[in-house]
Amino acid sequence: LLRLATRDRGTLRLRDLSQSDLARMIGASRESVSRAIGRWERDGAVISGQRSVEIRDETALQRIMKG
């Protein structure tokens, strides 16, 4: 998400990209992508919408990436 997002008025966003598109890009199922985004949304790191994701906490996603 961080690599694909663009900054729009100070906010990182992905637009016009479905969960299916993301899943194909990373070789995962759409369901797995949906669960991960849902978990990150509950944690306050992202807000998802129809074909968009707004990154609310860039630092939290960076921590997730480092595992």
DSSP file (Angstrom, degrees, kcal/mol; ACC not computed):
  #  RESIDUE AA STRUCTURE BP1 BP2  ACC     N-H-->O    O-->H-N    N-H-->O    O-->H-N    TCO  KAPPA ALPHA  PHI   PSI    X-CA   Y-CA   Z-CA
    1    1 A L     >        0   0    0      0, 0.0     4,-1.8     0, 0.0     3,-0.2   0.000 360.0 360.0 360.0 -43.1    0.0    0.0    0.0
    2    2 A L  T  4  +     0   0    0      1,-0.2    11,-0.1     2,-0.2    60,-0.0   0.869 360.0  49.3 -63.9 -35.7    2.7    2.4    0.9
    3    3 A R  T  4 S+     0   0    0      1,-0.2    -1,-0.2     3,-0.0     0, 0.0   0.809 116.3  41.9 -72.6 -29.0    4.5    1.9   -2.4
    4    4 A L  T  4 S+     0   0    0     -3,-0.2    -2,-0.2     2,-0.1    -1,-0.2   0.676  93.2 100.9 -92.0 -19.5    1.3    2.5   -4.4
    5    5 A A     <  -     0   0    0     -4,-1.8     2,-0.4     9,-0.1     9,-0.2  -0.312  55.6-153.5 -72.5 149.6   -0.1    5.4   -2.5
    6    6 A T  E     -A   13   0A   0      7,-2.8     7,-2.6     5,-0.1     2,-0.5  -0.912  22.9-112.2-118.3 150.7    0.1    9.0   -3.7
    7    7 A R  E     -A   12   0A   0     -2,-0.4     2,-0.5     5,-0.2     5,-0.2  -0.712  32.9-177.6 -86.8 125.0    0.0   12.0   -1.5
    8    8 A D  E >  S-A   11   0A   0      3,-3.4     3,-1.5    -2,-0.5    -2,-0.0  -0.936  73.5 -26.8-126.7 106.4   -3.1   14.1   -1.9
    9    9 A R  T 3  S-     0   0    0     -2,-0.5    -1,-0.1     1,-0.3     3,-0.1   0.897 128.8 -46.0  54.1  43.5   -3.2   17.3    0.2
   10   10 A G  T 3  S+     0   0    0      1,-0.2     2,-0.4     0, 0.0    -1,-0.3   0.353 120.0 105.9  87.0  -6.2   -0.9   15.7    2.8
   11   11 A T  E <   -A    8   0A   0     -3,-1.5    -3,-3.4    -5,-0.0     2,-0.4  -0.904  67.7-129.8-112.1 134.1   -2.8   12.4    2.9
   12   12 A L  E     +AB   7  55A   0     43,-0.6    43,-2.7    -2,-0.4     2,-0.3  -0.682  39.2 169.5 -80.4 129.2   -1.6    9.1    1.4
   13   13 A R  E     -AB   6  54A   0     -7,-2.6    -7,-2.8    -2,-0.4     2,-0.5  -0.986  33.1-150.8-141.7 149.4   -4.2    7.5   -0.7
   14   14 A L  E     - B   0  53A   0     39,-2.6    39,-1.9    -2,-0.3     2,-0.3  -0.987  27.3-172.9-112.7 130.2   -4.7    4.7   -3.2
   15   15 A R  E     + B   0  52A   0     -2,-0.5    37,-0.2    37,-0.2    36,-0.1  -0.913  57.0  13.2-125.1 152.5   -7.5    5.4   -5.7
   16   16 A D  S    S+     0   0    0     35,-1.1     2,-0.4    -2,-0.3    36,-0.2   0.852  90.9 118.9  56.2  41.0   -9.2    3.3   -8.4
   17   17 A L        -     0   0    0     34,-1.3    -1,-0.2    -3,-0.2     2,-0.1  -0.960  50.0-151.7-137.7 117.4   -7.7    0.0   -7.1
   18   18 A S     >  -     0   0    0     -2,-0.4     4,-2.3    33,-0.1     5,-0.2  -0.341  29.9-110.6 -83.3 167.0   -9.9   -2.8   -6.0
   19   19 A Q  H  > S+     0   0    0      1,-0.2     4,-2.5     2,-0.2     5,-0.1   0.850 122.0  55.3 -63.7 -33.4   -9.1   -5.4   -3.4
   20   20 A S  H  > S+     0   0    0      2,-0.2     4,-2.4     1,-0.2    -1,-0.2   0.907 106.4  50.5 -64.5 -41.5   -9.1   -7.9   -6.3
   21   21 A D  H  > S+     0   0    0      2,-0.2     4,-2.0     1,-0.2    -2,-0.2   0.937 111.9  47.4 -60.6 -46.9   -6.5   -5.8   -8.1
   22   22 A L  H  X S+     0   0    0     -4,-2.3     4,-1.6     1,-0.2    -2,-0.2   0.918 110.5  52.6 -60.5 -43.6   -4.3   -5.6   -5.0
   23   23 A A  H  X>S+     0   0    0     -4,-2.5     5,-2.5     1,-0.2     4,-1.1   0.916 109.3  48.4 -60.1 -44.5   -4.6   -9.4   -4.5
   24   24 A R  H  <5S+     0   0    0     -4,-2.4     3,-0.3     1,-0.2    -1,-0.2   0.886 108.3  55.8 -63.1 -38.0   -3.5  -10.1   -8.1
   25   25 A M  H  <5S+     0   0    0     -4,-2.0    -1,-0.2     1,-0.2    -2,-0.2   0.842 118.4  31.8 -64.3 -33.6   -0.6   -7.8   -7.7
   26   26 A I  H  <5S-     0   0    0     -4,-1.6    -1,-0.2    -3,-0.2    -2,-0.2   0.429 110.4-112.8-107.2   0.5    0.8   -9.6   -4.6
   27   27 A G  T  <5S+     0   0    0     -4,-1.1     2,-0.2    -3,-0.3    -3,-0.2   0.866  75.2 122.0  73.2  36.6   -0.4  -13.1   -5.5
   28   28 A A      < -     0   0    0     -5,-2.5    -1,-0.3    -6,-0.2     2,-0.2  -0.745  66.7 -94.4-122.0 170.8   -2.9  -13.4   -2.7
   29   29 A S     >  -     0   0    0     -2,-0.2     4,-1.9     1,-0.1     5,-0.2  -0.524  29.8-121.2 -81.8 155.6   -6.6  -14.1   -2.5
   30   30 A R  H  > S+     0   0    0      1,-0.2     4,-2.6     2,-0.2     5,-0.1   0.862 114.8  57.3 -62.1 -35.0   -9.1  -11.2   -2.4
   31   31 A E  H  > S+     0   0    0      2,-0.2     4,-2.4     1,-0.2    -1,-0.2   0.896 105.1  49.9 -63.7 -40.9  -10.4  -12.6    0.9
   32   32 A S  H  > S+     0   0    0      2,-0.2     4,-2.3     1,-0.2    -1,-0.2   0.907 111.8  48.0 -64.0 -41.8   -6.9  -12.4    2.4
   33   33 A V  H  X S+     0   0    0     -4,-1.9     4,-2.8     2,-0.2     5,-0.2   0.919 111.2  51.4 -63.6 -43.2   -6.5   -8.8    1.3
   34   34 A S  H  X S+     0   0    0     -4,-2.6     4,-2.4     1,-0.2    -2,-0.2   0.907 110.5  48.2 -61.2 -43.3   -9.9   -8.0    2.6
   35   35 A R  H  X S+     0   0    0     -4,-2.4     4,-2.3     2,-0.2    -1,-0.2   0.918 112.9  48.2 -63.9 -43.4   -9.1   -9.5    6.0
   36   36 A A  H  X S+     0   0    0     -4,-2.3     4,-2.6     2,-0.2     5,-0.2   0.936 113.2  46.2 -64.3 -46.7   -5.8   -7.6    6.2
   37   37 A I  H  X S+     0   0    0     -4,-2.8     4,-2.3     1,-0.2    -1,-0.2   0.904 112.0  52.4 -63.7 -39.7   -7.3   -4.3    5.3
   38   38 A G  H  X S+     0   0    0     -4,-2.4     4,-2.3    -5,-0.2    -1,-0.2   0.905 110.1  48.2 -60.3 -42.0  -10.1   -4.9    7.8
   39   39 A R  H  X S+     0   0    0     -4,-2.3     4,-1.7     2,-0.2    -2,-0.2   0.919 112.8  47.4 -64.9 -44.1   -7.6   -5.6   10.5
   40   40 A W  H  <>S+     0   0    0     -4,-2.6     5,-2.5     1,-0.2     6,-0.9   0.839 110.8  53.0 -67.2 -32.0   -5.6   -2.5    9.7
   41   41 A E  H ><5S+     0   0    0     -4,-2.3     3,-1.3    -5,-0.2    -2,-0.2   0.921 107.7  49.7 -68.5 -43.4   -8.8   -0.5    9.6
   42   42 A R  H 3<5S+     0   0    0     -4,-2.3    -2,-0.2     1,-0.3    -1,-0.2   0.847 109.6  53.1 -62.0 -32.9   -9.8   -1.7   13.1
   43   43 A D  T 3<5S-     0   0    0     -4,-1.7    -1,-0.3    -5,-0.2    -2,-0.2   0.535 117.3-116.3 -79.5  -6.3   -6.3   -0.7   14.3
   44   44 A G  T < 5S+     0   0    0     -3,-1.3    -3,-0.2    -4,-0.3    -2,-0.1   0.581  84.1 116.4  84.7  10.2   -6.8    2.8   12.8
   45   45 A A  S   <S+     0   0    0     -5,-2.5    11,-2.3    -6,-0.2    12,-2.2   0.819  79.5  12.6 -81.1 -31.4   -4.0    2.5   10.3
   46   46 A V  E     -C   55   0A   0     -6,-0.9     2,-0.4     9,-0.3    -2,-0.2  -0.923  56.4-145.2-139.8 163.3   -6.2    2.8    7.2
   47   47 A I  E     -C   54   0A   0      7,-2.3     7,-3.0    -2,-0.3     2,-0.3  -0.990  25.5-156.1-127.1 122.7   -9.7    3.7    6.1
   48   48 A S  E     +C   53   0A   0     -2,-0.4     5,-0.2     5,-0.2     2,-0.2  -0.751  17.8 166.0-103.6 149.0  -11.0    1.7    3.2
   49   49 A G  E >   -C   52   0A   0      3,-2.9     3,-1.3    -2,-0.3     2,-0.7  -0.719  54.5 -49.2-138.5-170.5  -13.7    2.7    0.7
   50   50 A Q  T 3  S-     0   0    0      1,-0.3   -34,-0.2    -2,-0.2     3,-0.1  -0.591 124.8 -17.7 -73.0 112.6  -15.0    1.5   -2.6
   51   51 A R  T 3  S+     0   0    0     -2,-0.7   -34,-1.3     1,-0.2   -35,-1.1   0.778 126.4  86.6  60.7  30.9  -11.8    1.1   -4.8
   52   52 A S  E <   -BC  15  49A   0     -3,-1.3    -3,-2.9   -37,-0.2     2,-0.4  -0.994  52.4-165.9-154.6 153.8   -9.8    3.3   -2.4
   53   53 A V  E     -BC  14  48A   0    -39,-1.9   -39,-2.6    -2,-0.3     2,-0.5  -0.984   9.6-156.8-139.6 129.1   -7.7    3.2    0.7
   54   54 A E  E     -BC  13  47A   0     -7,-3.0    -7,-2.3    -2,-0.4     2,-0.8  -0.927  16.2-138.6-105.4 127.1   -6.6    6.1    2.8
   55   55 A I  E     +BC  12  46A   0    -43,-2.7   -43,-0.6    -2,-0.5    -9,-0.3  -0.765  26.6 172.2 -88.7 113.6   -3.5    5.6    4.9
   56   56 A R  S    S+     0   0    0    -11,-2.3     2,-0.4    -2,-0.8   -10,-0.2   0.767  73.9  31.8 -91.0 -30.7   -4.1    7.2    8.3
   57   57 A D     >  +     0   0    0    -12,-2.2     4,-1.7     1,-0.1    -1,-0.2  -0.786  59.8 176.2-135.2  89.6   -1.0    5.9   10.1
   58   58 A E  H  > S+     0   0    0     -2,-0.4     4,-2.0    -3,-0.2     5,-0.1   0.863  82.7  56.0 -61.0 -38.5    2.0    5.5    7.9
   59   59 A T  H  > S+     0   0    0      1,-0.2     4,-2.1     2,-0.2    -1,-0.2   0.895 104.5  52.6 -63.1 -41.4    4.2    4.5   10.8
   60   60 A A  H  > S+     0   0    0      1,-0.2     4,-2.0     2,-0.2    -1,-0.2   0.909 109.7  48.5 -62.9 -42.0    1.9    1.7   11.8
   61   61 A L  H  X S+     0   0    0     -4,-1.7     4,-2.2     1,-0.2    -1,-0.2   0.875 108.6  53.8 -66.3 -35.8    2.0    0.2    8.3
   62   62 A Q  H  X S+     0   0    0     -4,-2.0     4,-1.6     2,-0.2    -1,-0.2   0.895 108.2  50.3 -63.9 -39.3    5.8    0.5    8.2
   63   63 A R  H  X S+     0   0    0     -4,-2.1     4,-0.8     1,-0.2    -2,-0.2   0.905 109.3  51.3 -63.4 -41.7    5.9   -1.5   11.4
   64   64 A I  H >< S+     0   0    0     -4,-2.0     3,-0.8     1,-0.2    -2,-0.2   0.906 107.5  53.3 -62.1 -41.7    3.6   -4.1    9.9
   65   65 A M  H 3< S+     0   0    0     -4,-2.2    -1,-0.2     1,-0.2    -2,-0.2   0.873 107.0  51.0 -60.7 -38.4    5.9   -4.4    6.8
   66   66 A K  H 3<        0   0    0     -4,-1.6    -1,-0.2    -5,-0.1    -2,-0.2   0.641 360.0 360.0 -77.6 -13.2    8.9   -5.0    9.0
   67   67 A G    <<        0   0    0     -4,-0.8    -3,-0.1    -3,-0.8    -2,-0.1   0.438 360.0 360.0  67.2 360.0    7.0   -7.8   10.8
